Amino acid sequence: MSAVPELRIRRVNKAPMNPAGGYVLYWMTGFRRLVWNHALQHAAEMARSLNRPLVILEILLADYPYASPRFHRFMLEGMGERSRHLEDTFVFHYPFVERESGDSDGLFASLATHSCYVVVDDYPAFILPAMIARAGEGATVTVEAVDSNGLLPLRAADRTFSAAYHFRRYLQKTLPEHFGDIPQADPLAEPLPSKAGAIDPEVLTRWPPTVGPLLQGETVALSSLALDGGVPPVKLVGGTEPAQARLTRFLDGVLHRYHDDRNHPDLHATSVLSPYLHFGNISSHQIFSELSSRGGWSPLRLSSKADGSRSGWWGMGEGAEAFLDQLITWRELGFNMTSRREEYAAYESLPDWARNTLEEHEADPRPYLYTYEGFRNAETHDPLWNAAQRQLLRDGIIHNYLRMLWGKKILEWSASAREALATMIDLNDRFALDGRDPNSYSGIFWCLGRYDRGWPERPVFGKVRSMSSERTRKKVRLEKYLERFGPL
């Protein structure tokens, strides 16, 4: 029935479909976009098959972990964009923003009860797996979770990979089987049944859809909500249109030099797409499609050697190969971990060798020791580390290369690896637009040895790889970066 591969569809409960329901419900939580979205495509196909309207529900809770004006505005800008796009279509868009915790209680259950069938996003990290499970438990109709996370379906791998090399080699052997598994660029292009009268008026009265300034994320409207005011909004605008514009600029002006310049903060050679990928505003399928189509690429260019090499397998330019290794290998390595191990963010999930060596060196004298507040406020002795932390505080991101140094130094300047991990996760999840994401947990845990190997033993780090600000200053261009993120 569905063009979405069965491997990407997971049954969440055992409830039957309700043929008397008034619509197909799609609860959009992780893939917040109207394009290149397997979950939306599946919901739309079911709506056409059942000859029922499609309802897209988006709920923004008031009290999700680390709720702040920064994340609220970014999500609301996307919600407002989708609301405008769907206003004159047959699709019923139902945005609901809680003003107080609990305002949305019962909304999903009520909508699901009156539906034929429910589709949810199968995102494997943060609070979303628990939300998916509760949706299945509480619904009286069929709930299916659909995976639109990456090029490799979550359930395609048969094991959890411990190193990027092994995962890259697996991808090179397996990924060609899934090249035809791409979502429709516009899953709403074909006609759908009219939304007129789809929603029970009592539901609309009890939970009126959000409109106006709050849906646009305007500052005054945000200030009326009980959010963490210490994490203000940033300049980066949420939504698919800004994500598309950023992708176009990157492909047009940066990709060709990405392999040479991406580690140099002064050269601005990163894509800055990770916030948009995290919030689901853009799909890795779309990025891959647009990148590959520019050079007339086809799978015929693939190397016959699946040897785990970082470059050469795709048969593309050096910039494209380096970027795809980040977009596919490293990003989807994190999804492999979070989809297969519930304790992915726990200290105990580190490999045994890393935990053993860190604990053996736990009593080593530290050159400096900082409290959580010292780290949070960028009050260390190191101007480079402070600059990276200030970028996180001000812009909601850290330059890719410096994020590794940022984490390594938190490990070096904390009383224990456990304490360092707690600090890294809190700062990243609280301030980073791309925090709370499988890929960001990969980066944090890499600083403690995940996906790495043992190195020559050193104080504090043991056999975990270390990094130094002095060597970083010599290797990468930082002068303008340090000026920009110096003390206010």
N, C-alpha and C positions, 0 to 999 in steps of 0.2 A: 504493500500500500504506500509506503513512504520512501522517498528518494534519499532520506537520511539513513546512513548505514545502521543496521541493527546493533553493531558493536558500540555505537555512540548512544544508544537508548537503554536506559536502566529502569526497570519497574521498581517503584518505591513502595507500593503497597499491593494488597491482593483484592482491593475493592473493584467491583465491576464498572464498566462504562455505564452511563445513565443516558439512554437514548431519548428520554423525555426532557433532558436539560436544555436550557435556552441558548447556550453558547459554549465555545471552547475557551478555557481560561489559560493564559500564559502568565505565570508569575516571574517577572524579569528581575533577577537579583544580581547575577554575576556578569551577564553578557548584555550590557546596557547599550544596545545599538539596534538599528533597524535594518542593517545590511550585513551580509557575510556572517550569518548567525544560524547555526544548525538548529538551535532550540526554537527560535522564531519560525524557521522554515517548517519544522515538524508541526508546530502548533497551527500554522496557516494551512498546511496540507490536511490536517485533521479537520479543520473548520470547513474546508471545501468538500472533503469527503462526506462529512456529516450534514452539509448544507446548514451550518450554523454560523452566527457571527463570531468574530475573534475579539476577545477582551484581553488587553495587556494591562496587568496590574503592576504598579511600582509603589512600594512602601518605603518611606524613609523614617526609621525609628529615631526617637529622641535620645535614647540611652544606649546605643550600641557601644562597645568598648572603644574608648578614645574619641567619642563624638566631639566634634569641634567645628567652628565656623569654616576652617580650612577644608575639611572633607565634605561638610554639608554644602558649601557653595559649589564645589567642583561637581558634586553629584546633581545638585539642583540645576546647574547650568545645562547639564545633559538632559535632565528630565524636561526642562522647559523647551529645549530644542526638539525633543521627540514629540512633545505635546503639540507644538506648532506644526510639525510635519504631518501629524495624524489628524489634525483638526477637521479637514475637509475630505477625509477618506471614510471608508466603510468600517474601519477598525476603531473600536472603543478603547481609548487610552484612559486609564484610571490611576492618576498620580495621587498619592495620599501621604502627606507629611505630618508626622505627629508634632503637636505643639507641646504636649506633655507625655511622659512615659505611660504607655498603656492605651493611648487614644485609638490605636489600630486594632486592639484586641477584638477578635471575632470577625474582622473584615475578611480575611482570607477564607476562613471556614464558611462564612455565609456565601461568599461568591462561589466557592467550590461546590457547596451543596446544590446550588442552582445550575451548575454547569453539567455538560456531558462528560467532560474529560479535562484533565489538568496537566500542563507541562511546566516543569521548573528547570532552572539552570543547574547543571551538575558541576559545580565549582568545588574543588576539594580542600579549601583552606579557610581559616579564620572562623567566623560563626556560621558560615553557610551550610556546611554538612549537617549541623544540628537543626537548622531551619528546614532543610530538606526532609530530614527524618520526622520532625514534628508535623510537617505538612502531610506526609504520607499517613502518619498515625491518626491524624484528626479528620482526614477527608473521607467522605462516604462514596467517592467515585475514584476511578483510576487516576493515579498520579505517576507520571513518568519523568525522570530526570534525563536531560539530554546534554551531552558533552560537546561543547564548542570551544574548548580551551586551546588546542594546538593542532599542528599537522598530524601528529601521531595520536590516535585515540587513547584515552587513559587506560582502557582495558586491553590494549593490544599487547603491552609488555607482560611477560610472565614472571618477572622478578623485579626487585628493587636494586637499582644500580648504585655502586659505591664509588665510581669514578667517571669523569666526563669522557675519558678515552673509551672505556667499555661501552658507555651509552652511545657515543658517537659511532662506534663500530656497528652496534646494533641498529642504529638509525640507517646507516649506509646500506645495510642488508635488507632492512624491513620497510623503510619509508616509501620506496617506489611503489609498493603495493597499495599505498593510500593516496597517491597523487590524484587519482580520480575522485577522491572523497573530499570534494570542496563544497562548501555551502553556496547557495545561490547568492549572487551579488545583491539582488533585490528580491527577497522572498515574498514581498507584498505586491509585486508587479501584476500578478494575475488577479482577476476579480474575486472578491469575497462577498458573502451574504451581508446585507445591510445591518448596521448596528442599531437601527431604530428600535427602541423599546427593549433592548437586550437586558438592561439591568433593572431589577426590581426597584421601584421608586422608594420603597422603605429603606433599602440599603443605601441609596444615594442620600436620603435624608439623615440617616444615622451616621454615615461616614461621607460627608460631602467631599468630592474631589478637590484637591488643592488647586487654586488658581491665583493669578495676580502676582504681586511683588515677591511673595515667599517662593513661588514656583520658579522665579527667575534668580533666586538667591540674592536679592538686594540686601544691602547692609542693614538697613533699619529693620527689615523683616527678620533677618537672622538674629539681630540683637534681642529680639523678644523671646528667643528660645534659650533654654537652660543648657548651654554648651560650654566647653572649656575655652574661656576667653583668652587663655594664654597661648592658644594656637590659632592665630588670625589667618584670614584668607591670604592667598598669594596671587601673583599676577597671571599665572597660567590658567587659562579658561578651559572648563570641562566641556565635553560633547564630541560628537563624531566630526562635525565640520572643522573645529580647530585641530583635531587629530589628523584629518585628511590633509589640511593645509601644511601641518608640520611634516608629514610624510613626504609630500610633494617637494617641499624645500630641501629636505634631506636627500632625496633621490636626485634632485636636479643639481644641487651644489656641493654636496658633502660626500656622498657615497664613494666617489672615485678616489678620495684621499683618506677614507675611514681607516684603512689598515695602517697607515703611517702616522696619522694625527690623533687618533681617538684617545690616547693616553695623556695628551697634553691639554690641560684645562684652558690655557690661553688660546688654543686654536679652534675651540668650539666645533669639534668634529663628532659629537655624539648625536643621536637622533632625538633624545628627550621624549621618546614614545612610551617609556615604561609606565608613567601614570595613566596614560590612555589605555594601555594594554591591561593594567591592573583593574581599572574600573569598567573594562569591557567596552569602551567607546570605539575601539578599533580591533580588528581581528588579525592574528598572525597570518591567516590565509590571505587576507587582502594585501597585507604588506608583501608577502611572498609573491603573490600574483602580479602586483604592480612592478616589483623589482625585476622579476624574471621576464616579464613581457617586454620591458624596455630594451633588452638585448636580444630579443627573439629567441630566448632560451627554450629548450625542450629537454625532456628526460633522455633523449639520445645523446646529450652531452655528458651524462654522468660517467664517471670513471668506473671501470669494471672491478677496480680494487677497493673492497670494503675493508680498509686497513686501519680505520680510526684516525686518519690524518686530518688535521685541522683545515687544510686547504688542498685544493686540487680535485676533490671528489665531485663538486658541483659542475665544474667546467665553466665557471664564470670568472670575472675579474677579481683581483685580489681584494678590493674593497668589499665587493658583494660577498665573497667567501668568508671574510672575517666577520661581517655583519650577520650573516646567516648562522655562523657558529654561535653567536650570542643569542640571536632570536630563537633558534630552534634547539641546538644542543643544550646550552646552559639554561635557557628558560624552561624547556620541557623536562630537563633533568629534575628540576624542582617539583614539577607537577607529578612526575613519576614517584617521588618520595612522598609527597603529601597525600596522594591518592591511595597509597599502599600502607602507610604507617601512621596510625592515629597520634603517636607521640612524637611527630616530626619536629616539634618545637621544644622538646624536653632535652635537658642536658644528657640524659641517659641514651638519647638517640645517636650521640657521637660514636664513631668507631672505637672499639676497645683500646687500640693502640694510642689514640689521642687522649682518651680519658685517663689511661694509665700514666702516660708521660706528664700530663698536666698535673695530676694529683701527686706524682712523685716530686714535682717542683713547686708544690703549693707553698711550702715554707721558705722558699728562696726570697731573699731581700728584694724588694721592688725599688727601682730607681726613684719612682714617685708613686704616691698613693692619692687618689682623688675620690671624693664622695660622688654619689649620683648627682647632687646639685652642682658640684664643680664641673662635671662633664656636661650636664644639661646647659649650663650658663656659659660654656666655652671659656672656662677659667683655668686652663692648664698653662704650663710653662712654654708650650710649643705653639708658636704662631701658625704653623701650617695646620696642625690638628684643630686649633681654634677656628681657623678660616673654614675648614670643612664643616664643622659643627654650626657655624654661623650661616653657611649656605643652607644647611638643613632647616635651621630656625626660620630663615627669611624666605627661602624659595621653595621649601618642601622637597628638595632633592639634594643629593651629593653627587659630584662628578664621579663617574664610574670607577676610575682608578683610585681616587682618593678615598672612596668608601672602603676599600680594602685596608688602606692605611689607618683609617678611622677606627675600624674594628680591631685591628691588631694592637693598636695603642691602648684601647680600652682594656684589652686582655693584659697587656704589660703593666698597666697602672692601676689594676684592681687587686683586691686582696685574694681573690680566687677566681678560677675560671667560671664557676657557677655565678658568682656576683657579676662578672664581666658580661656573661650571656644575658642575665636579667637586665642589665643596663642597656645593652645593645638592642634587645628586643623592645624595651619600653621606648627608648628614644626613636627608634626606627618606626615603630607602629604608631607612636604619638604624633610625630612630625612629618614623616615622609609620605608624599602622595602615593608612592608605589609600595608603601609598607603593607603589612598584613597579607603578603602575597607569597606563593610558593617560591618565586624567584628571589625575593628579598630574604627569605629564610635560608635559601641556599647560600647567599652571600654572607650572612651572619655566621652560619655554621662552618663555612669554609674558613673563616678566620680562626676557628677552633679545631680544624683538621678534617672536617667532612669533605669528601671528594678529593683529598690531597694524600700525600705520602709522607713518610717520616724524613726529616732533614737532620743535618748534624746537630747534636744536642747543644742547647744553650740554656743559661739561667732563665727562669720563669717560664719560657716557652717549652722547655724540654725539646722534643723532636718535632713540635709543631712549627711550621714555617714562620719566620719573623719578618718584619719590615721596619725600615728606619726612615725617619723624616729627612735625615741628611742625604741618604742615597736617593730618595725620591726627588729632592730639590735638584740633584745633579742630573737625574734622568729625564725629568719632564719640565716643560715650560710653565712657570707659575707666577711670574712677576705681576701680571695684570690681575690674576686671580687673587693674589694676596692683597693687592690694593683694594679690590672690589669688596672682599670679605674681611677686611681689617676691622679693628674696633670701631664702633659708632662714635 
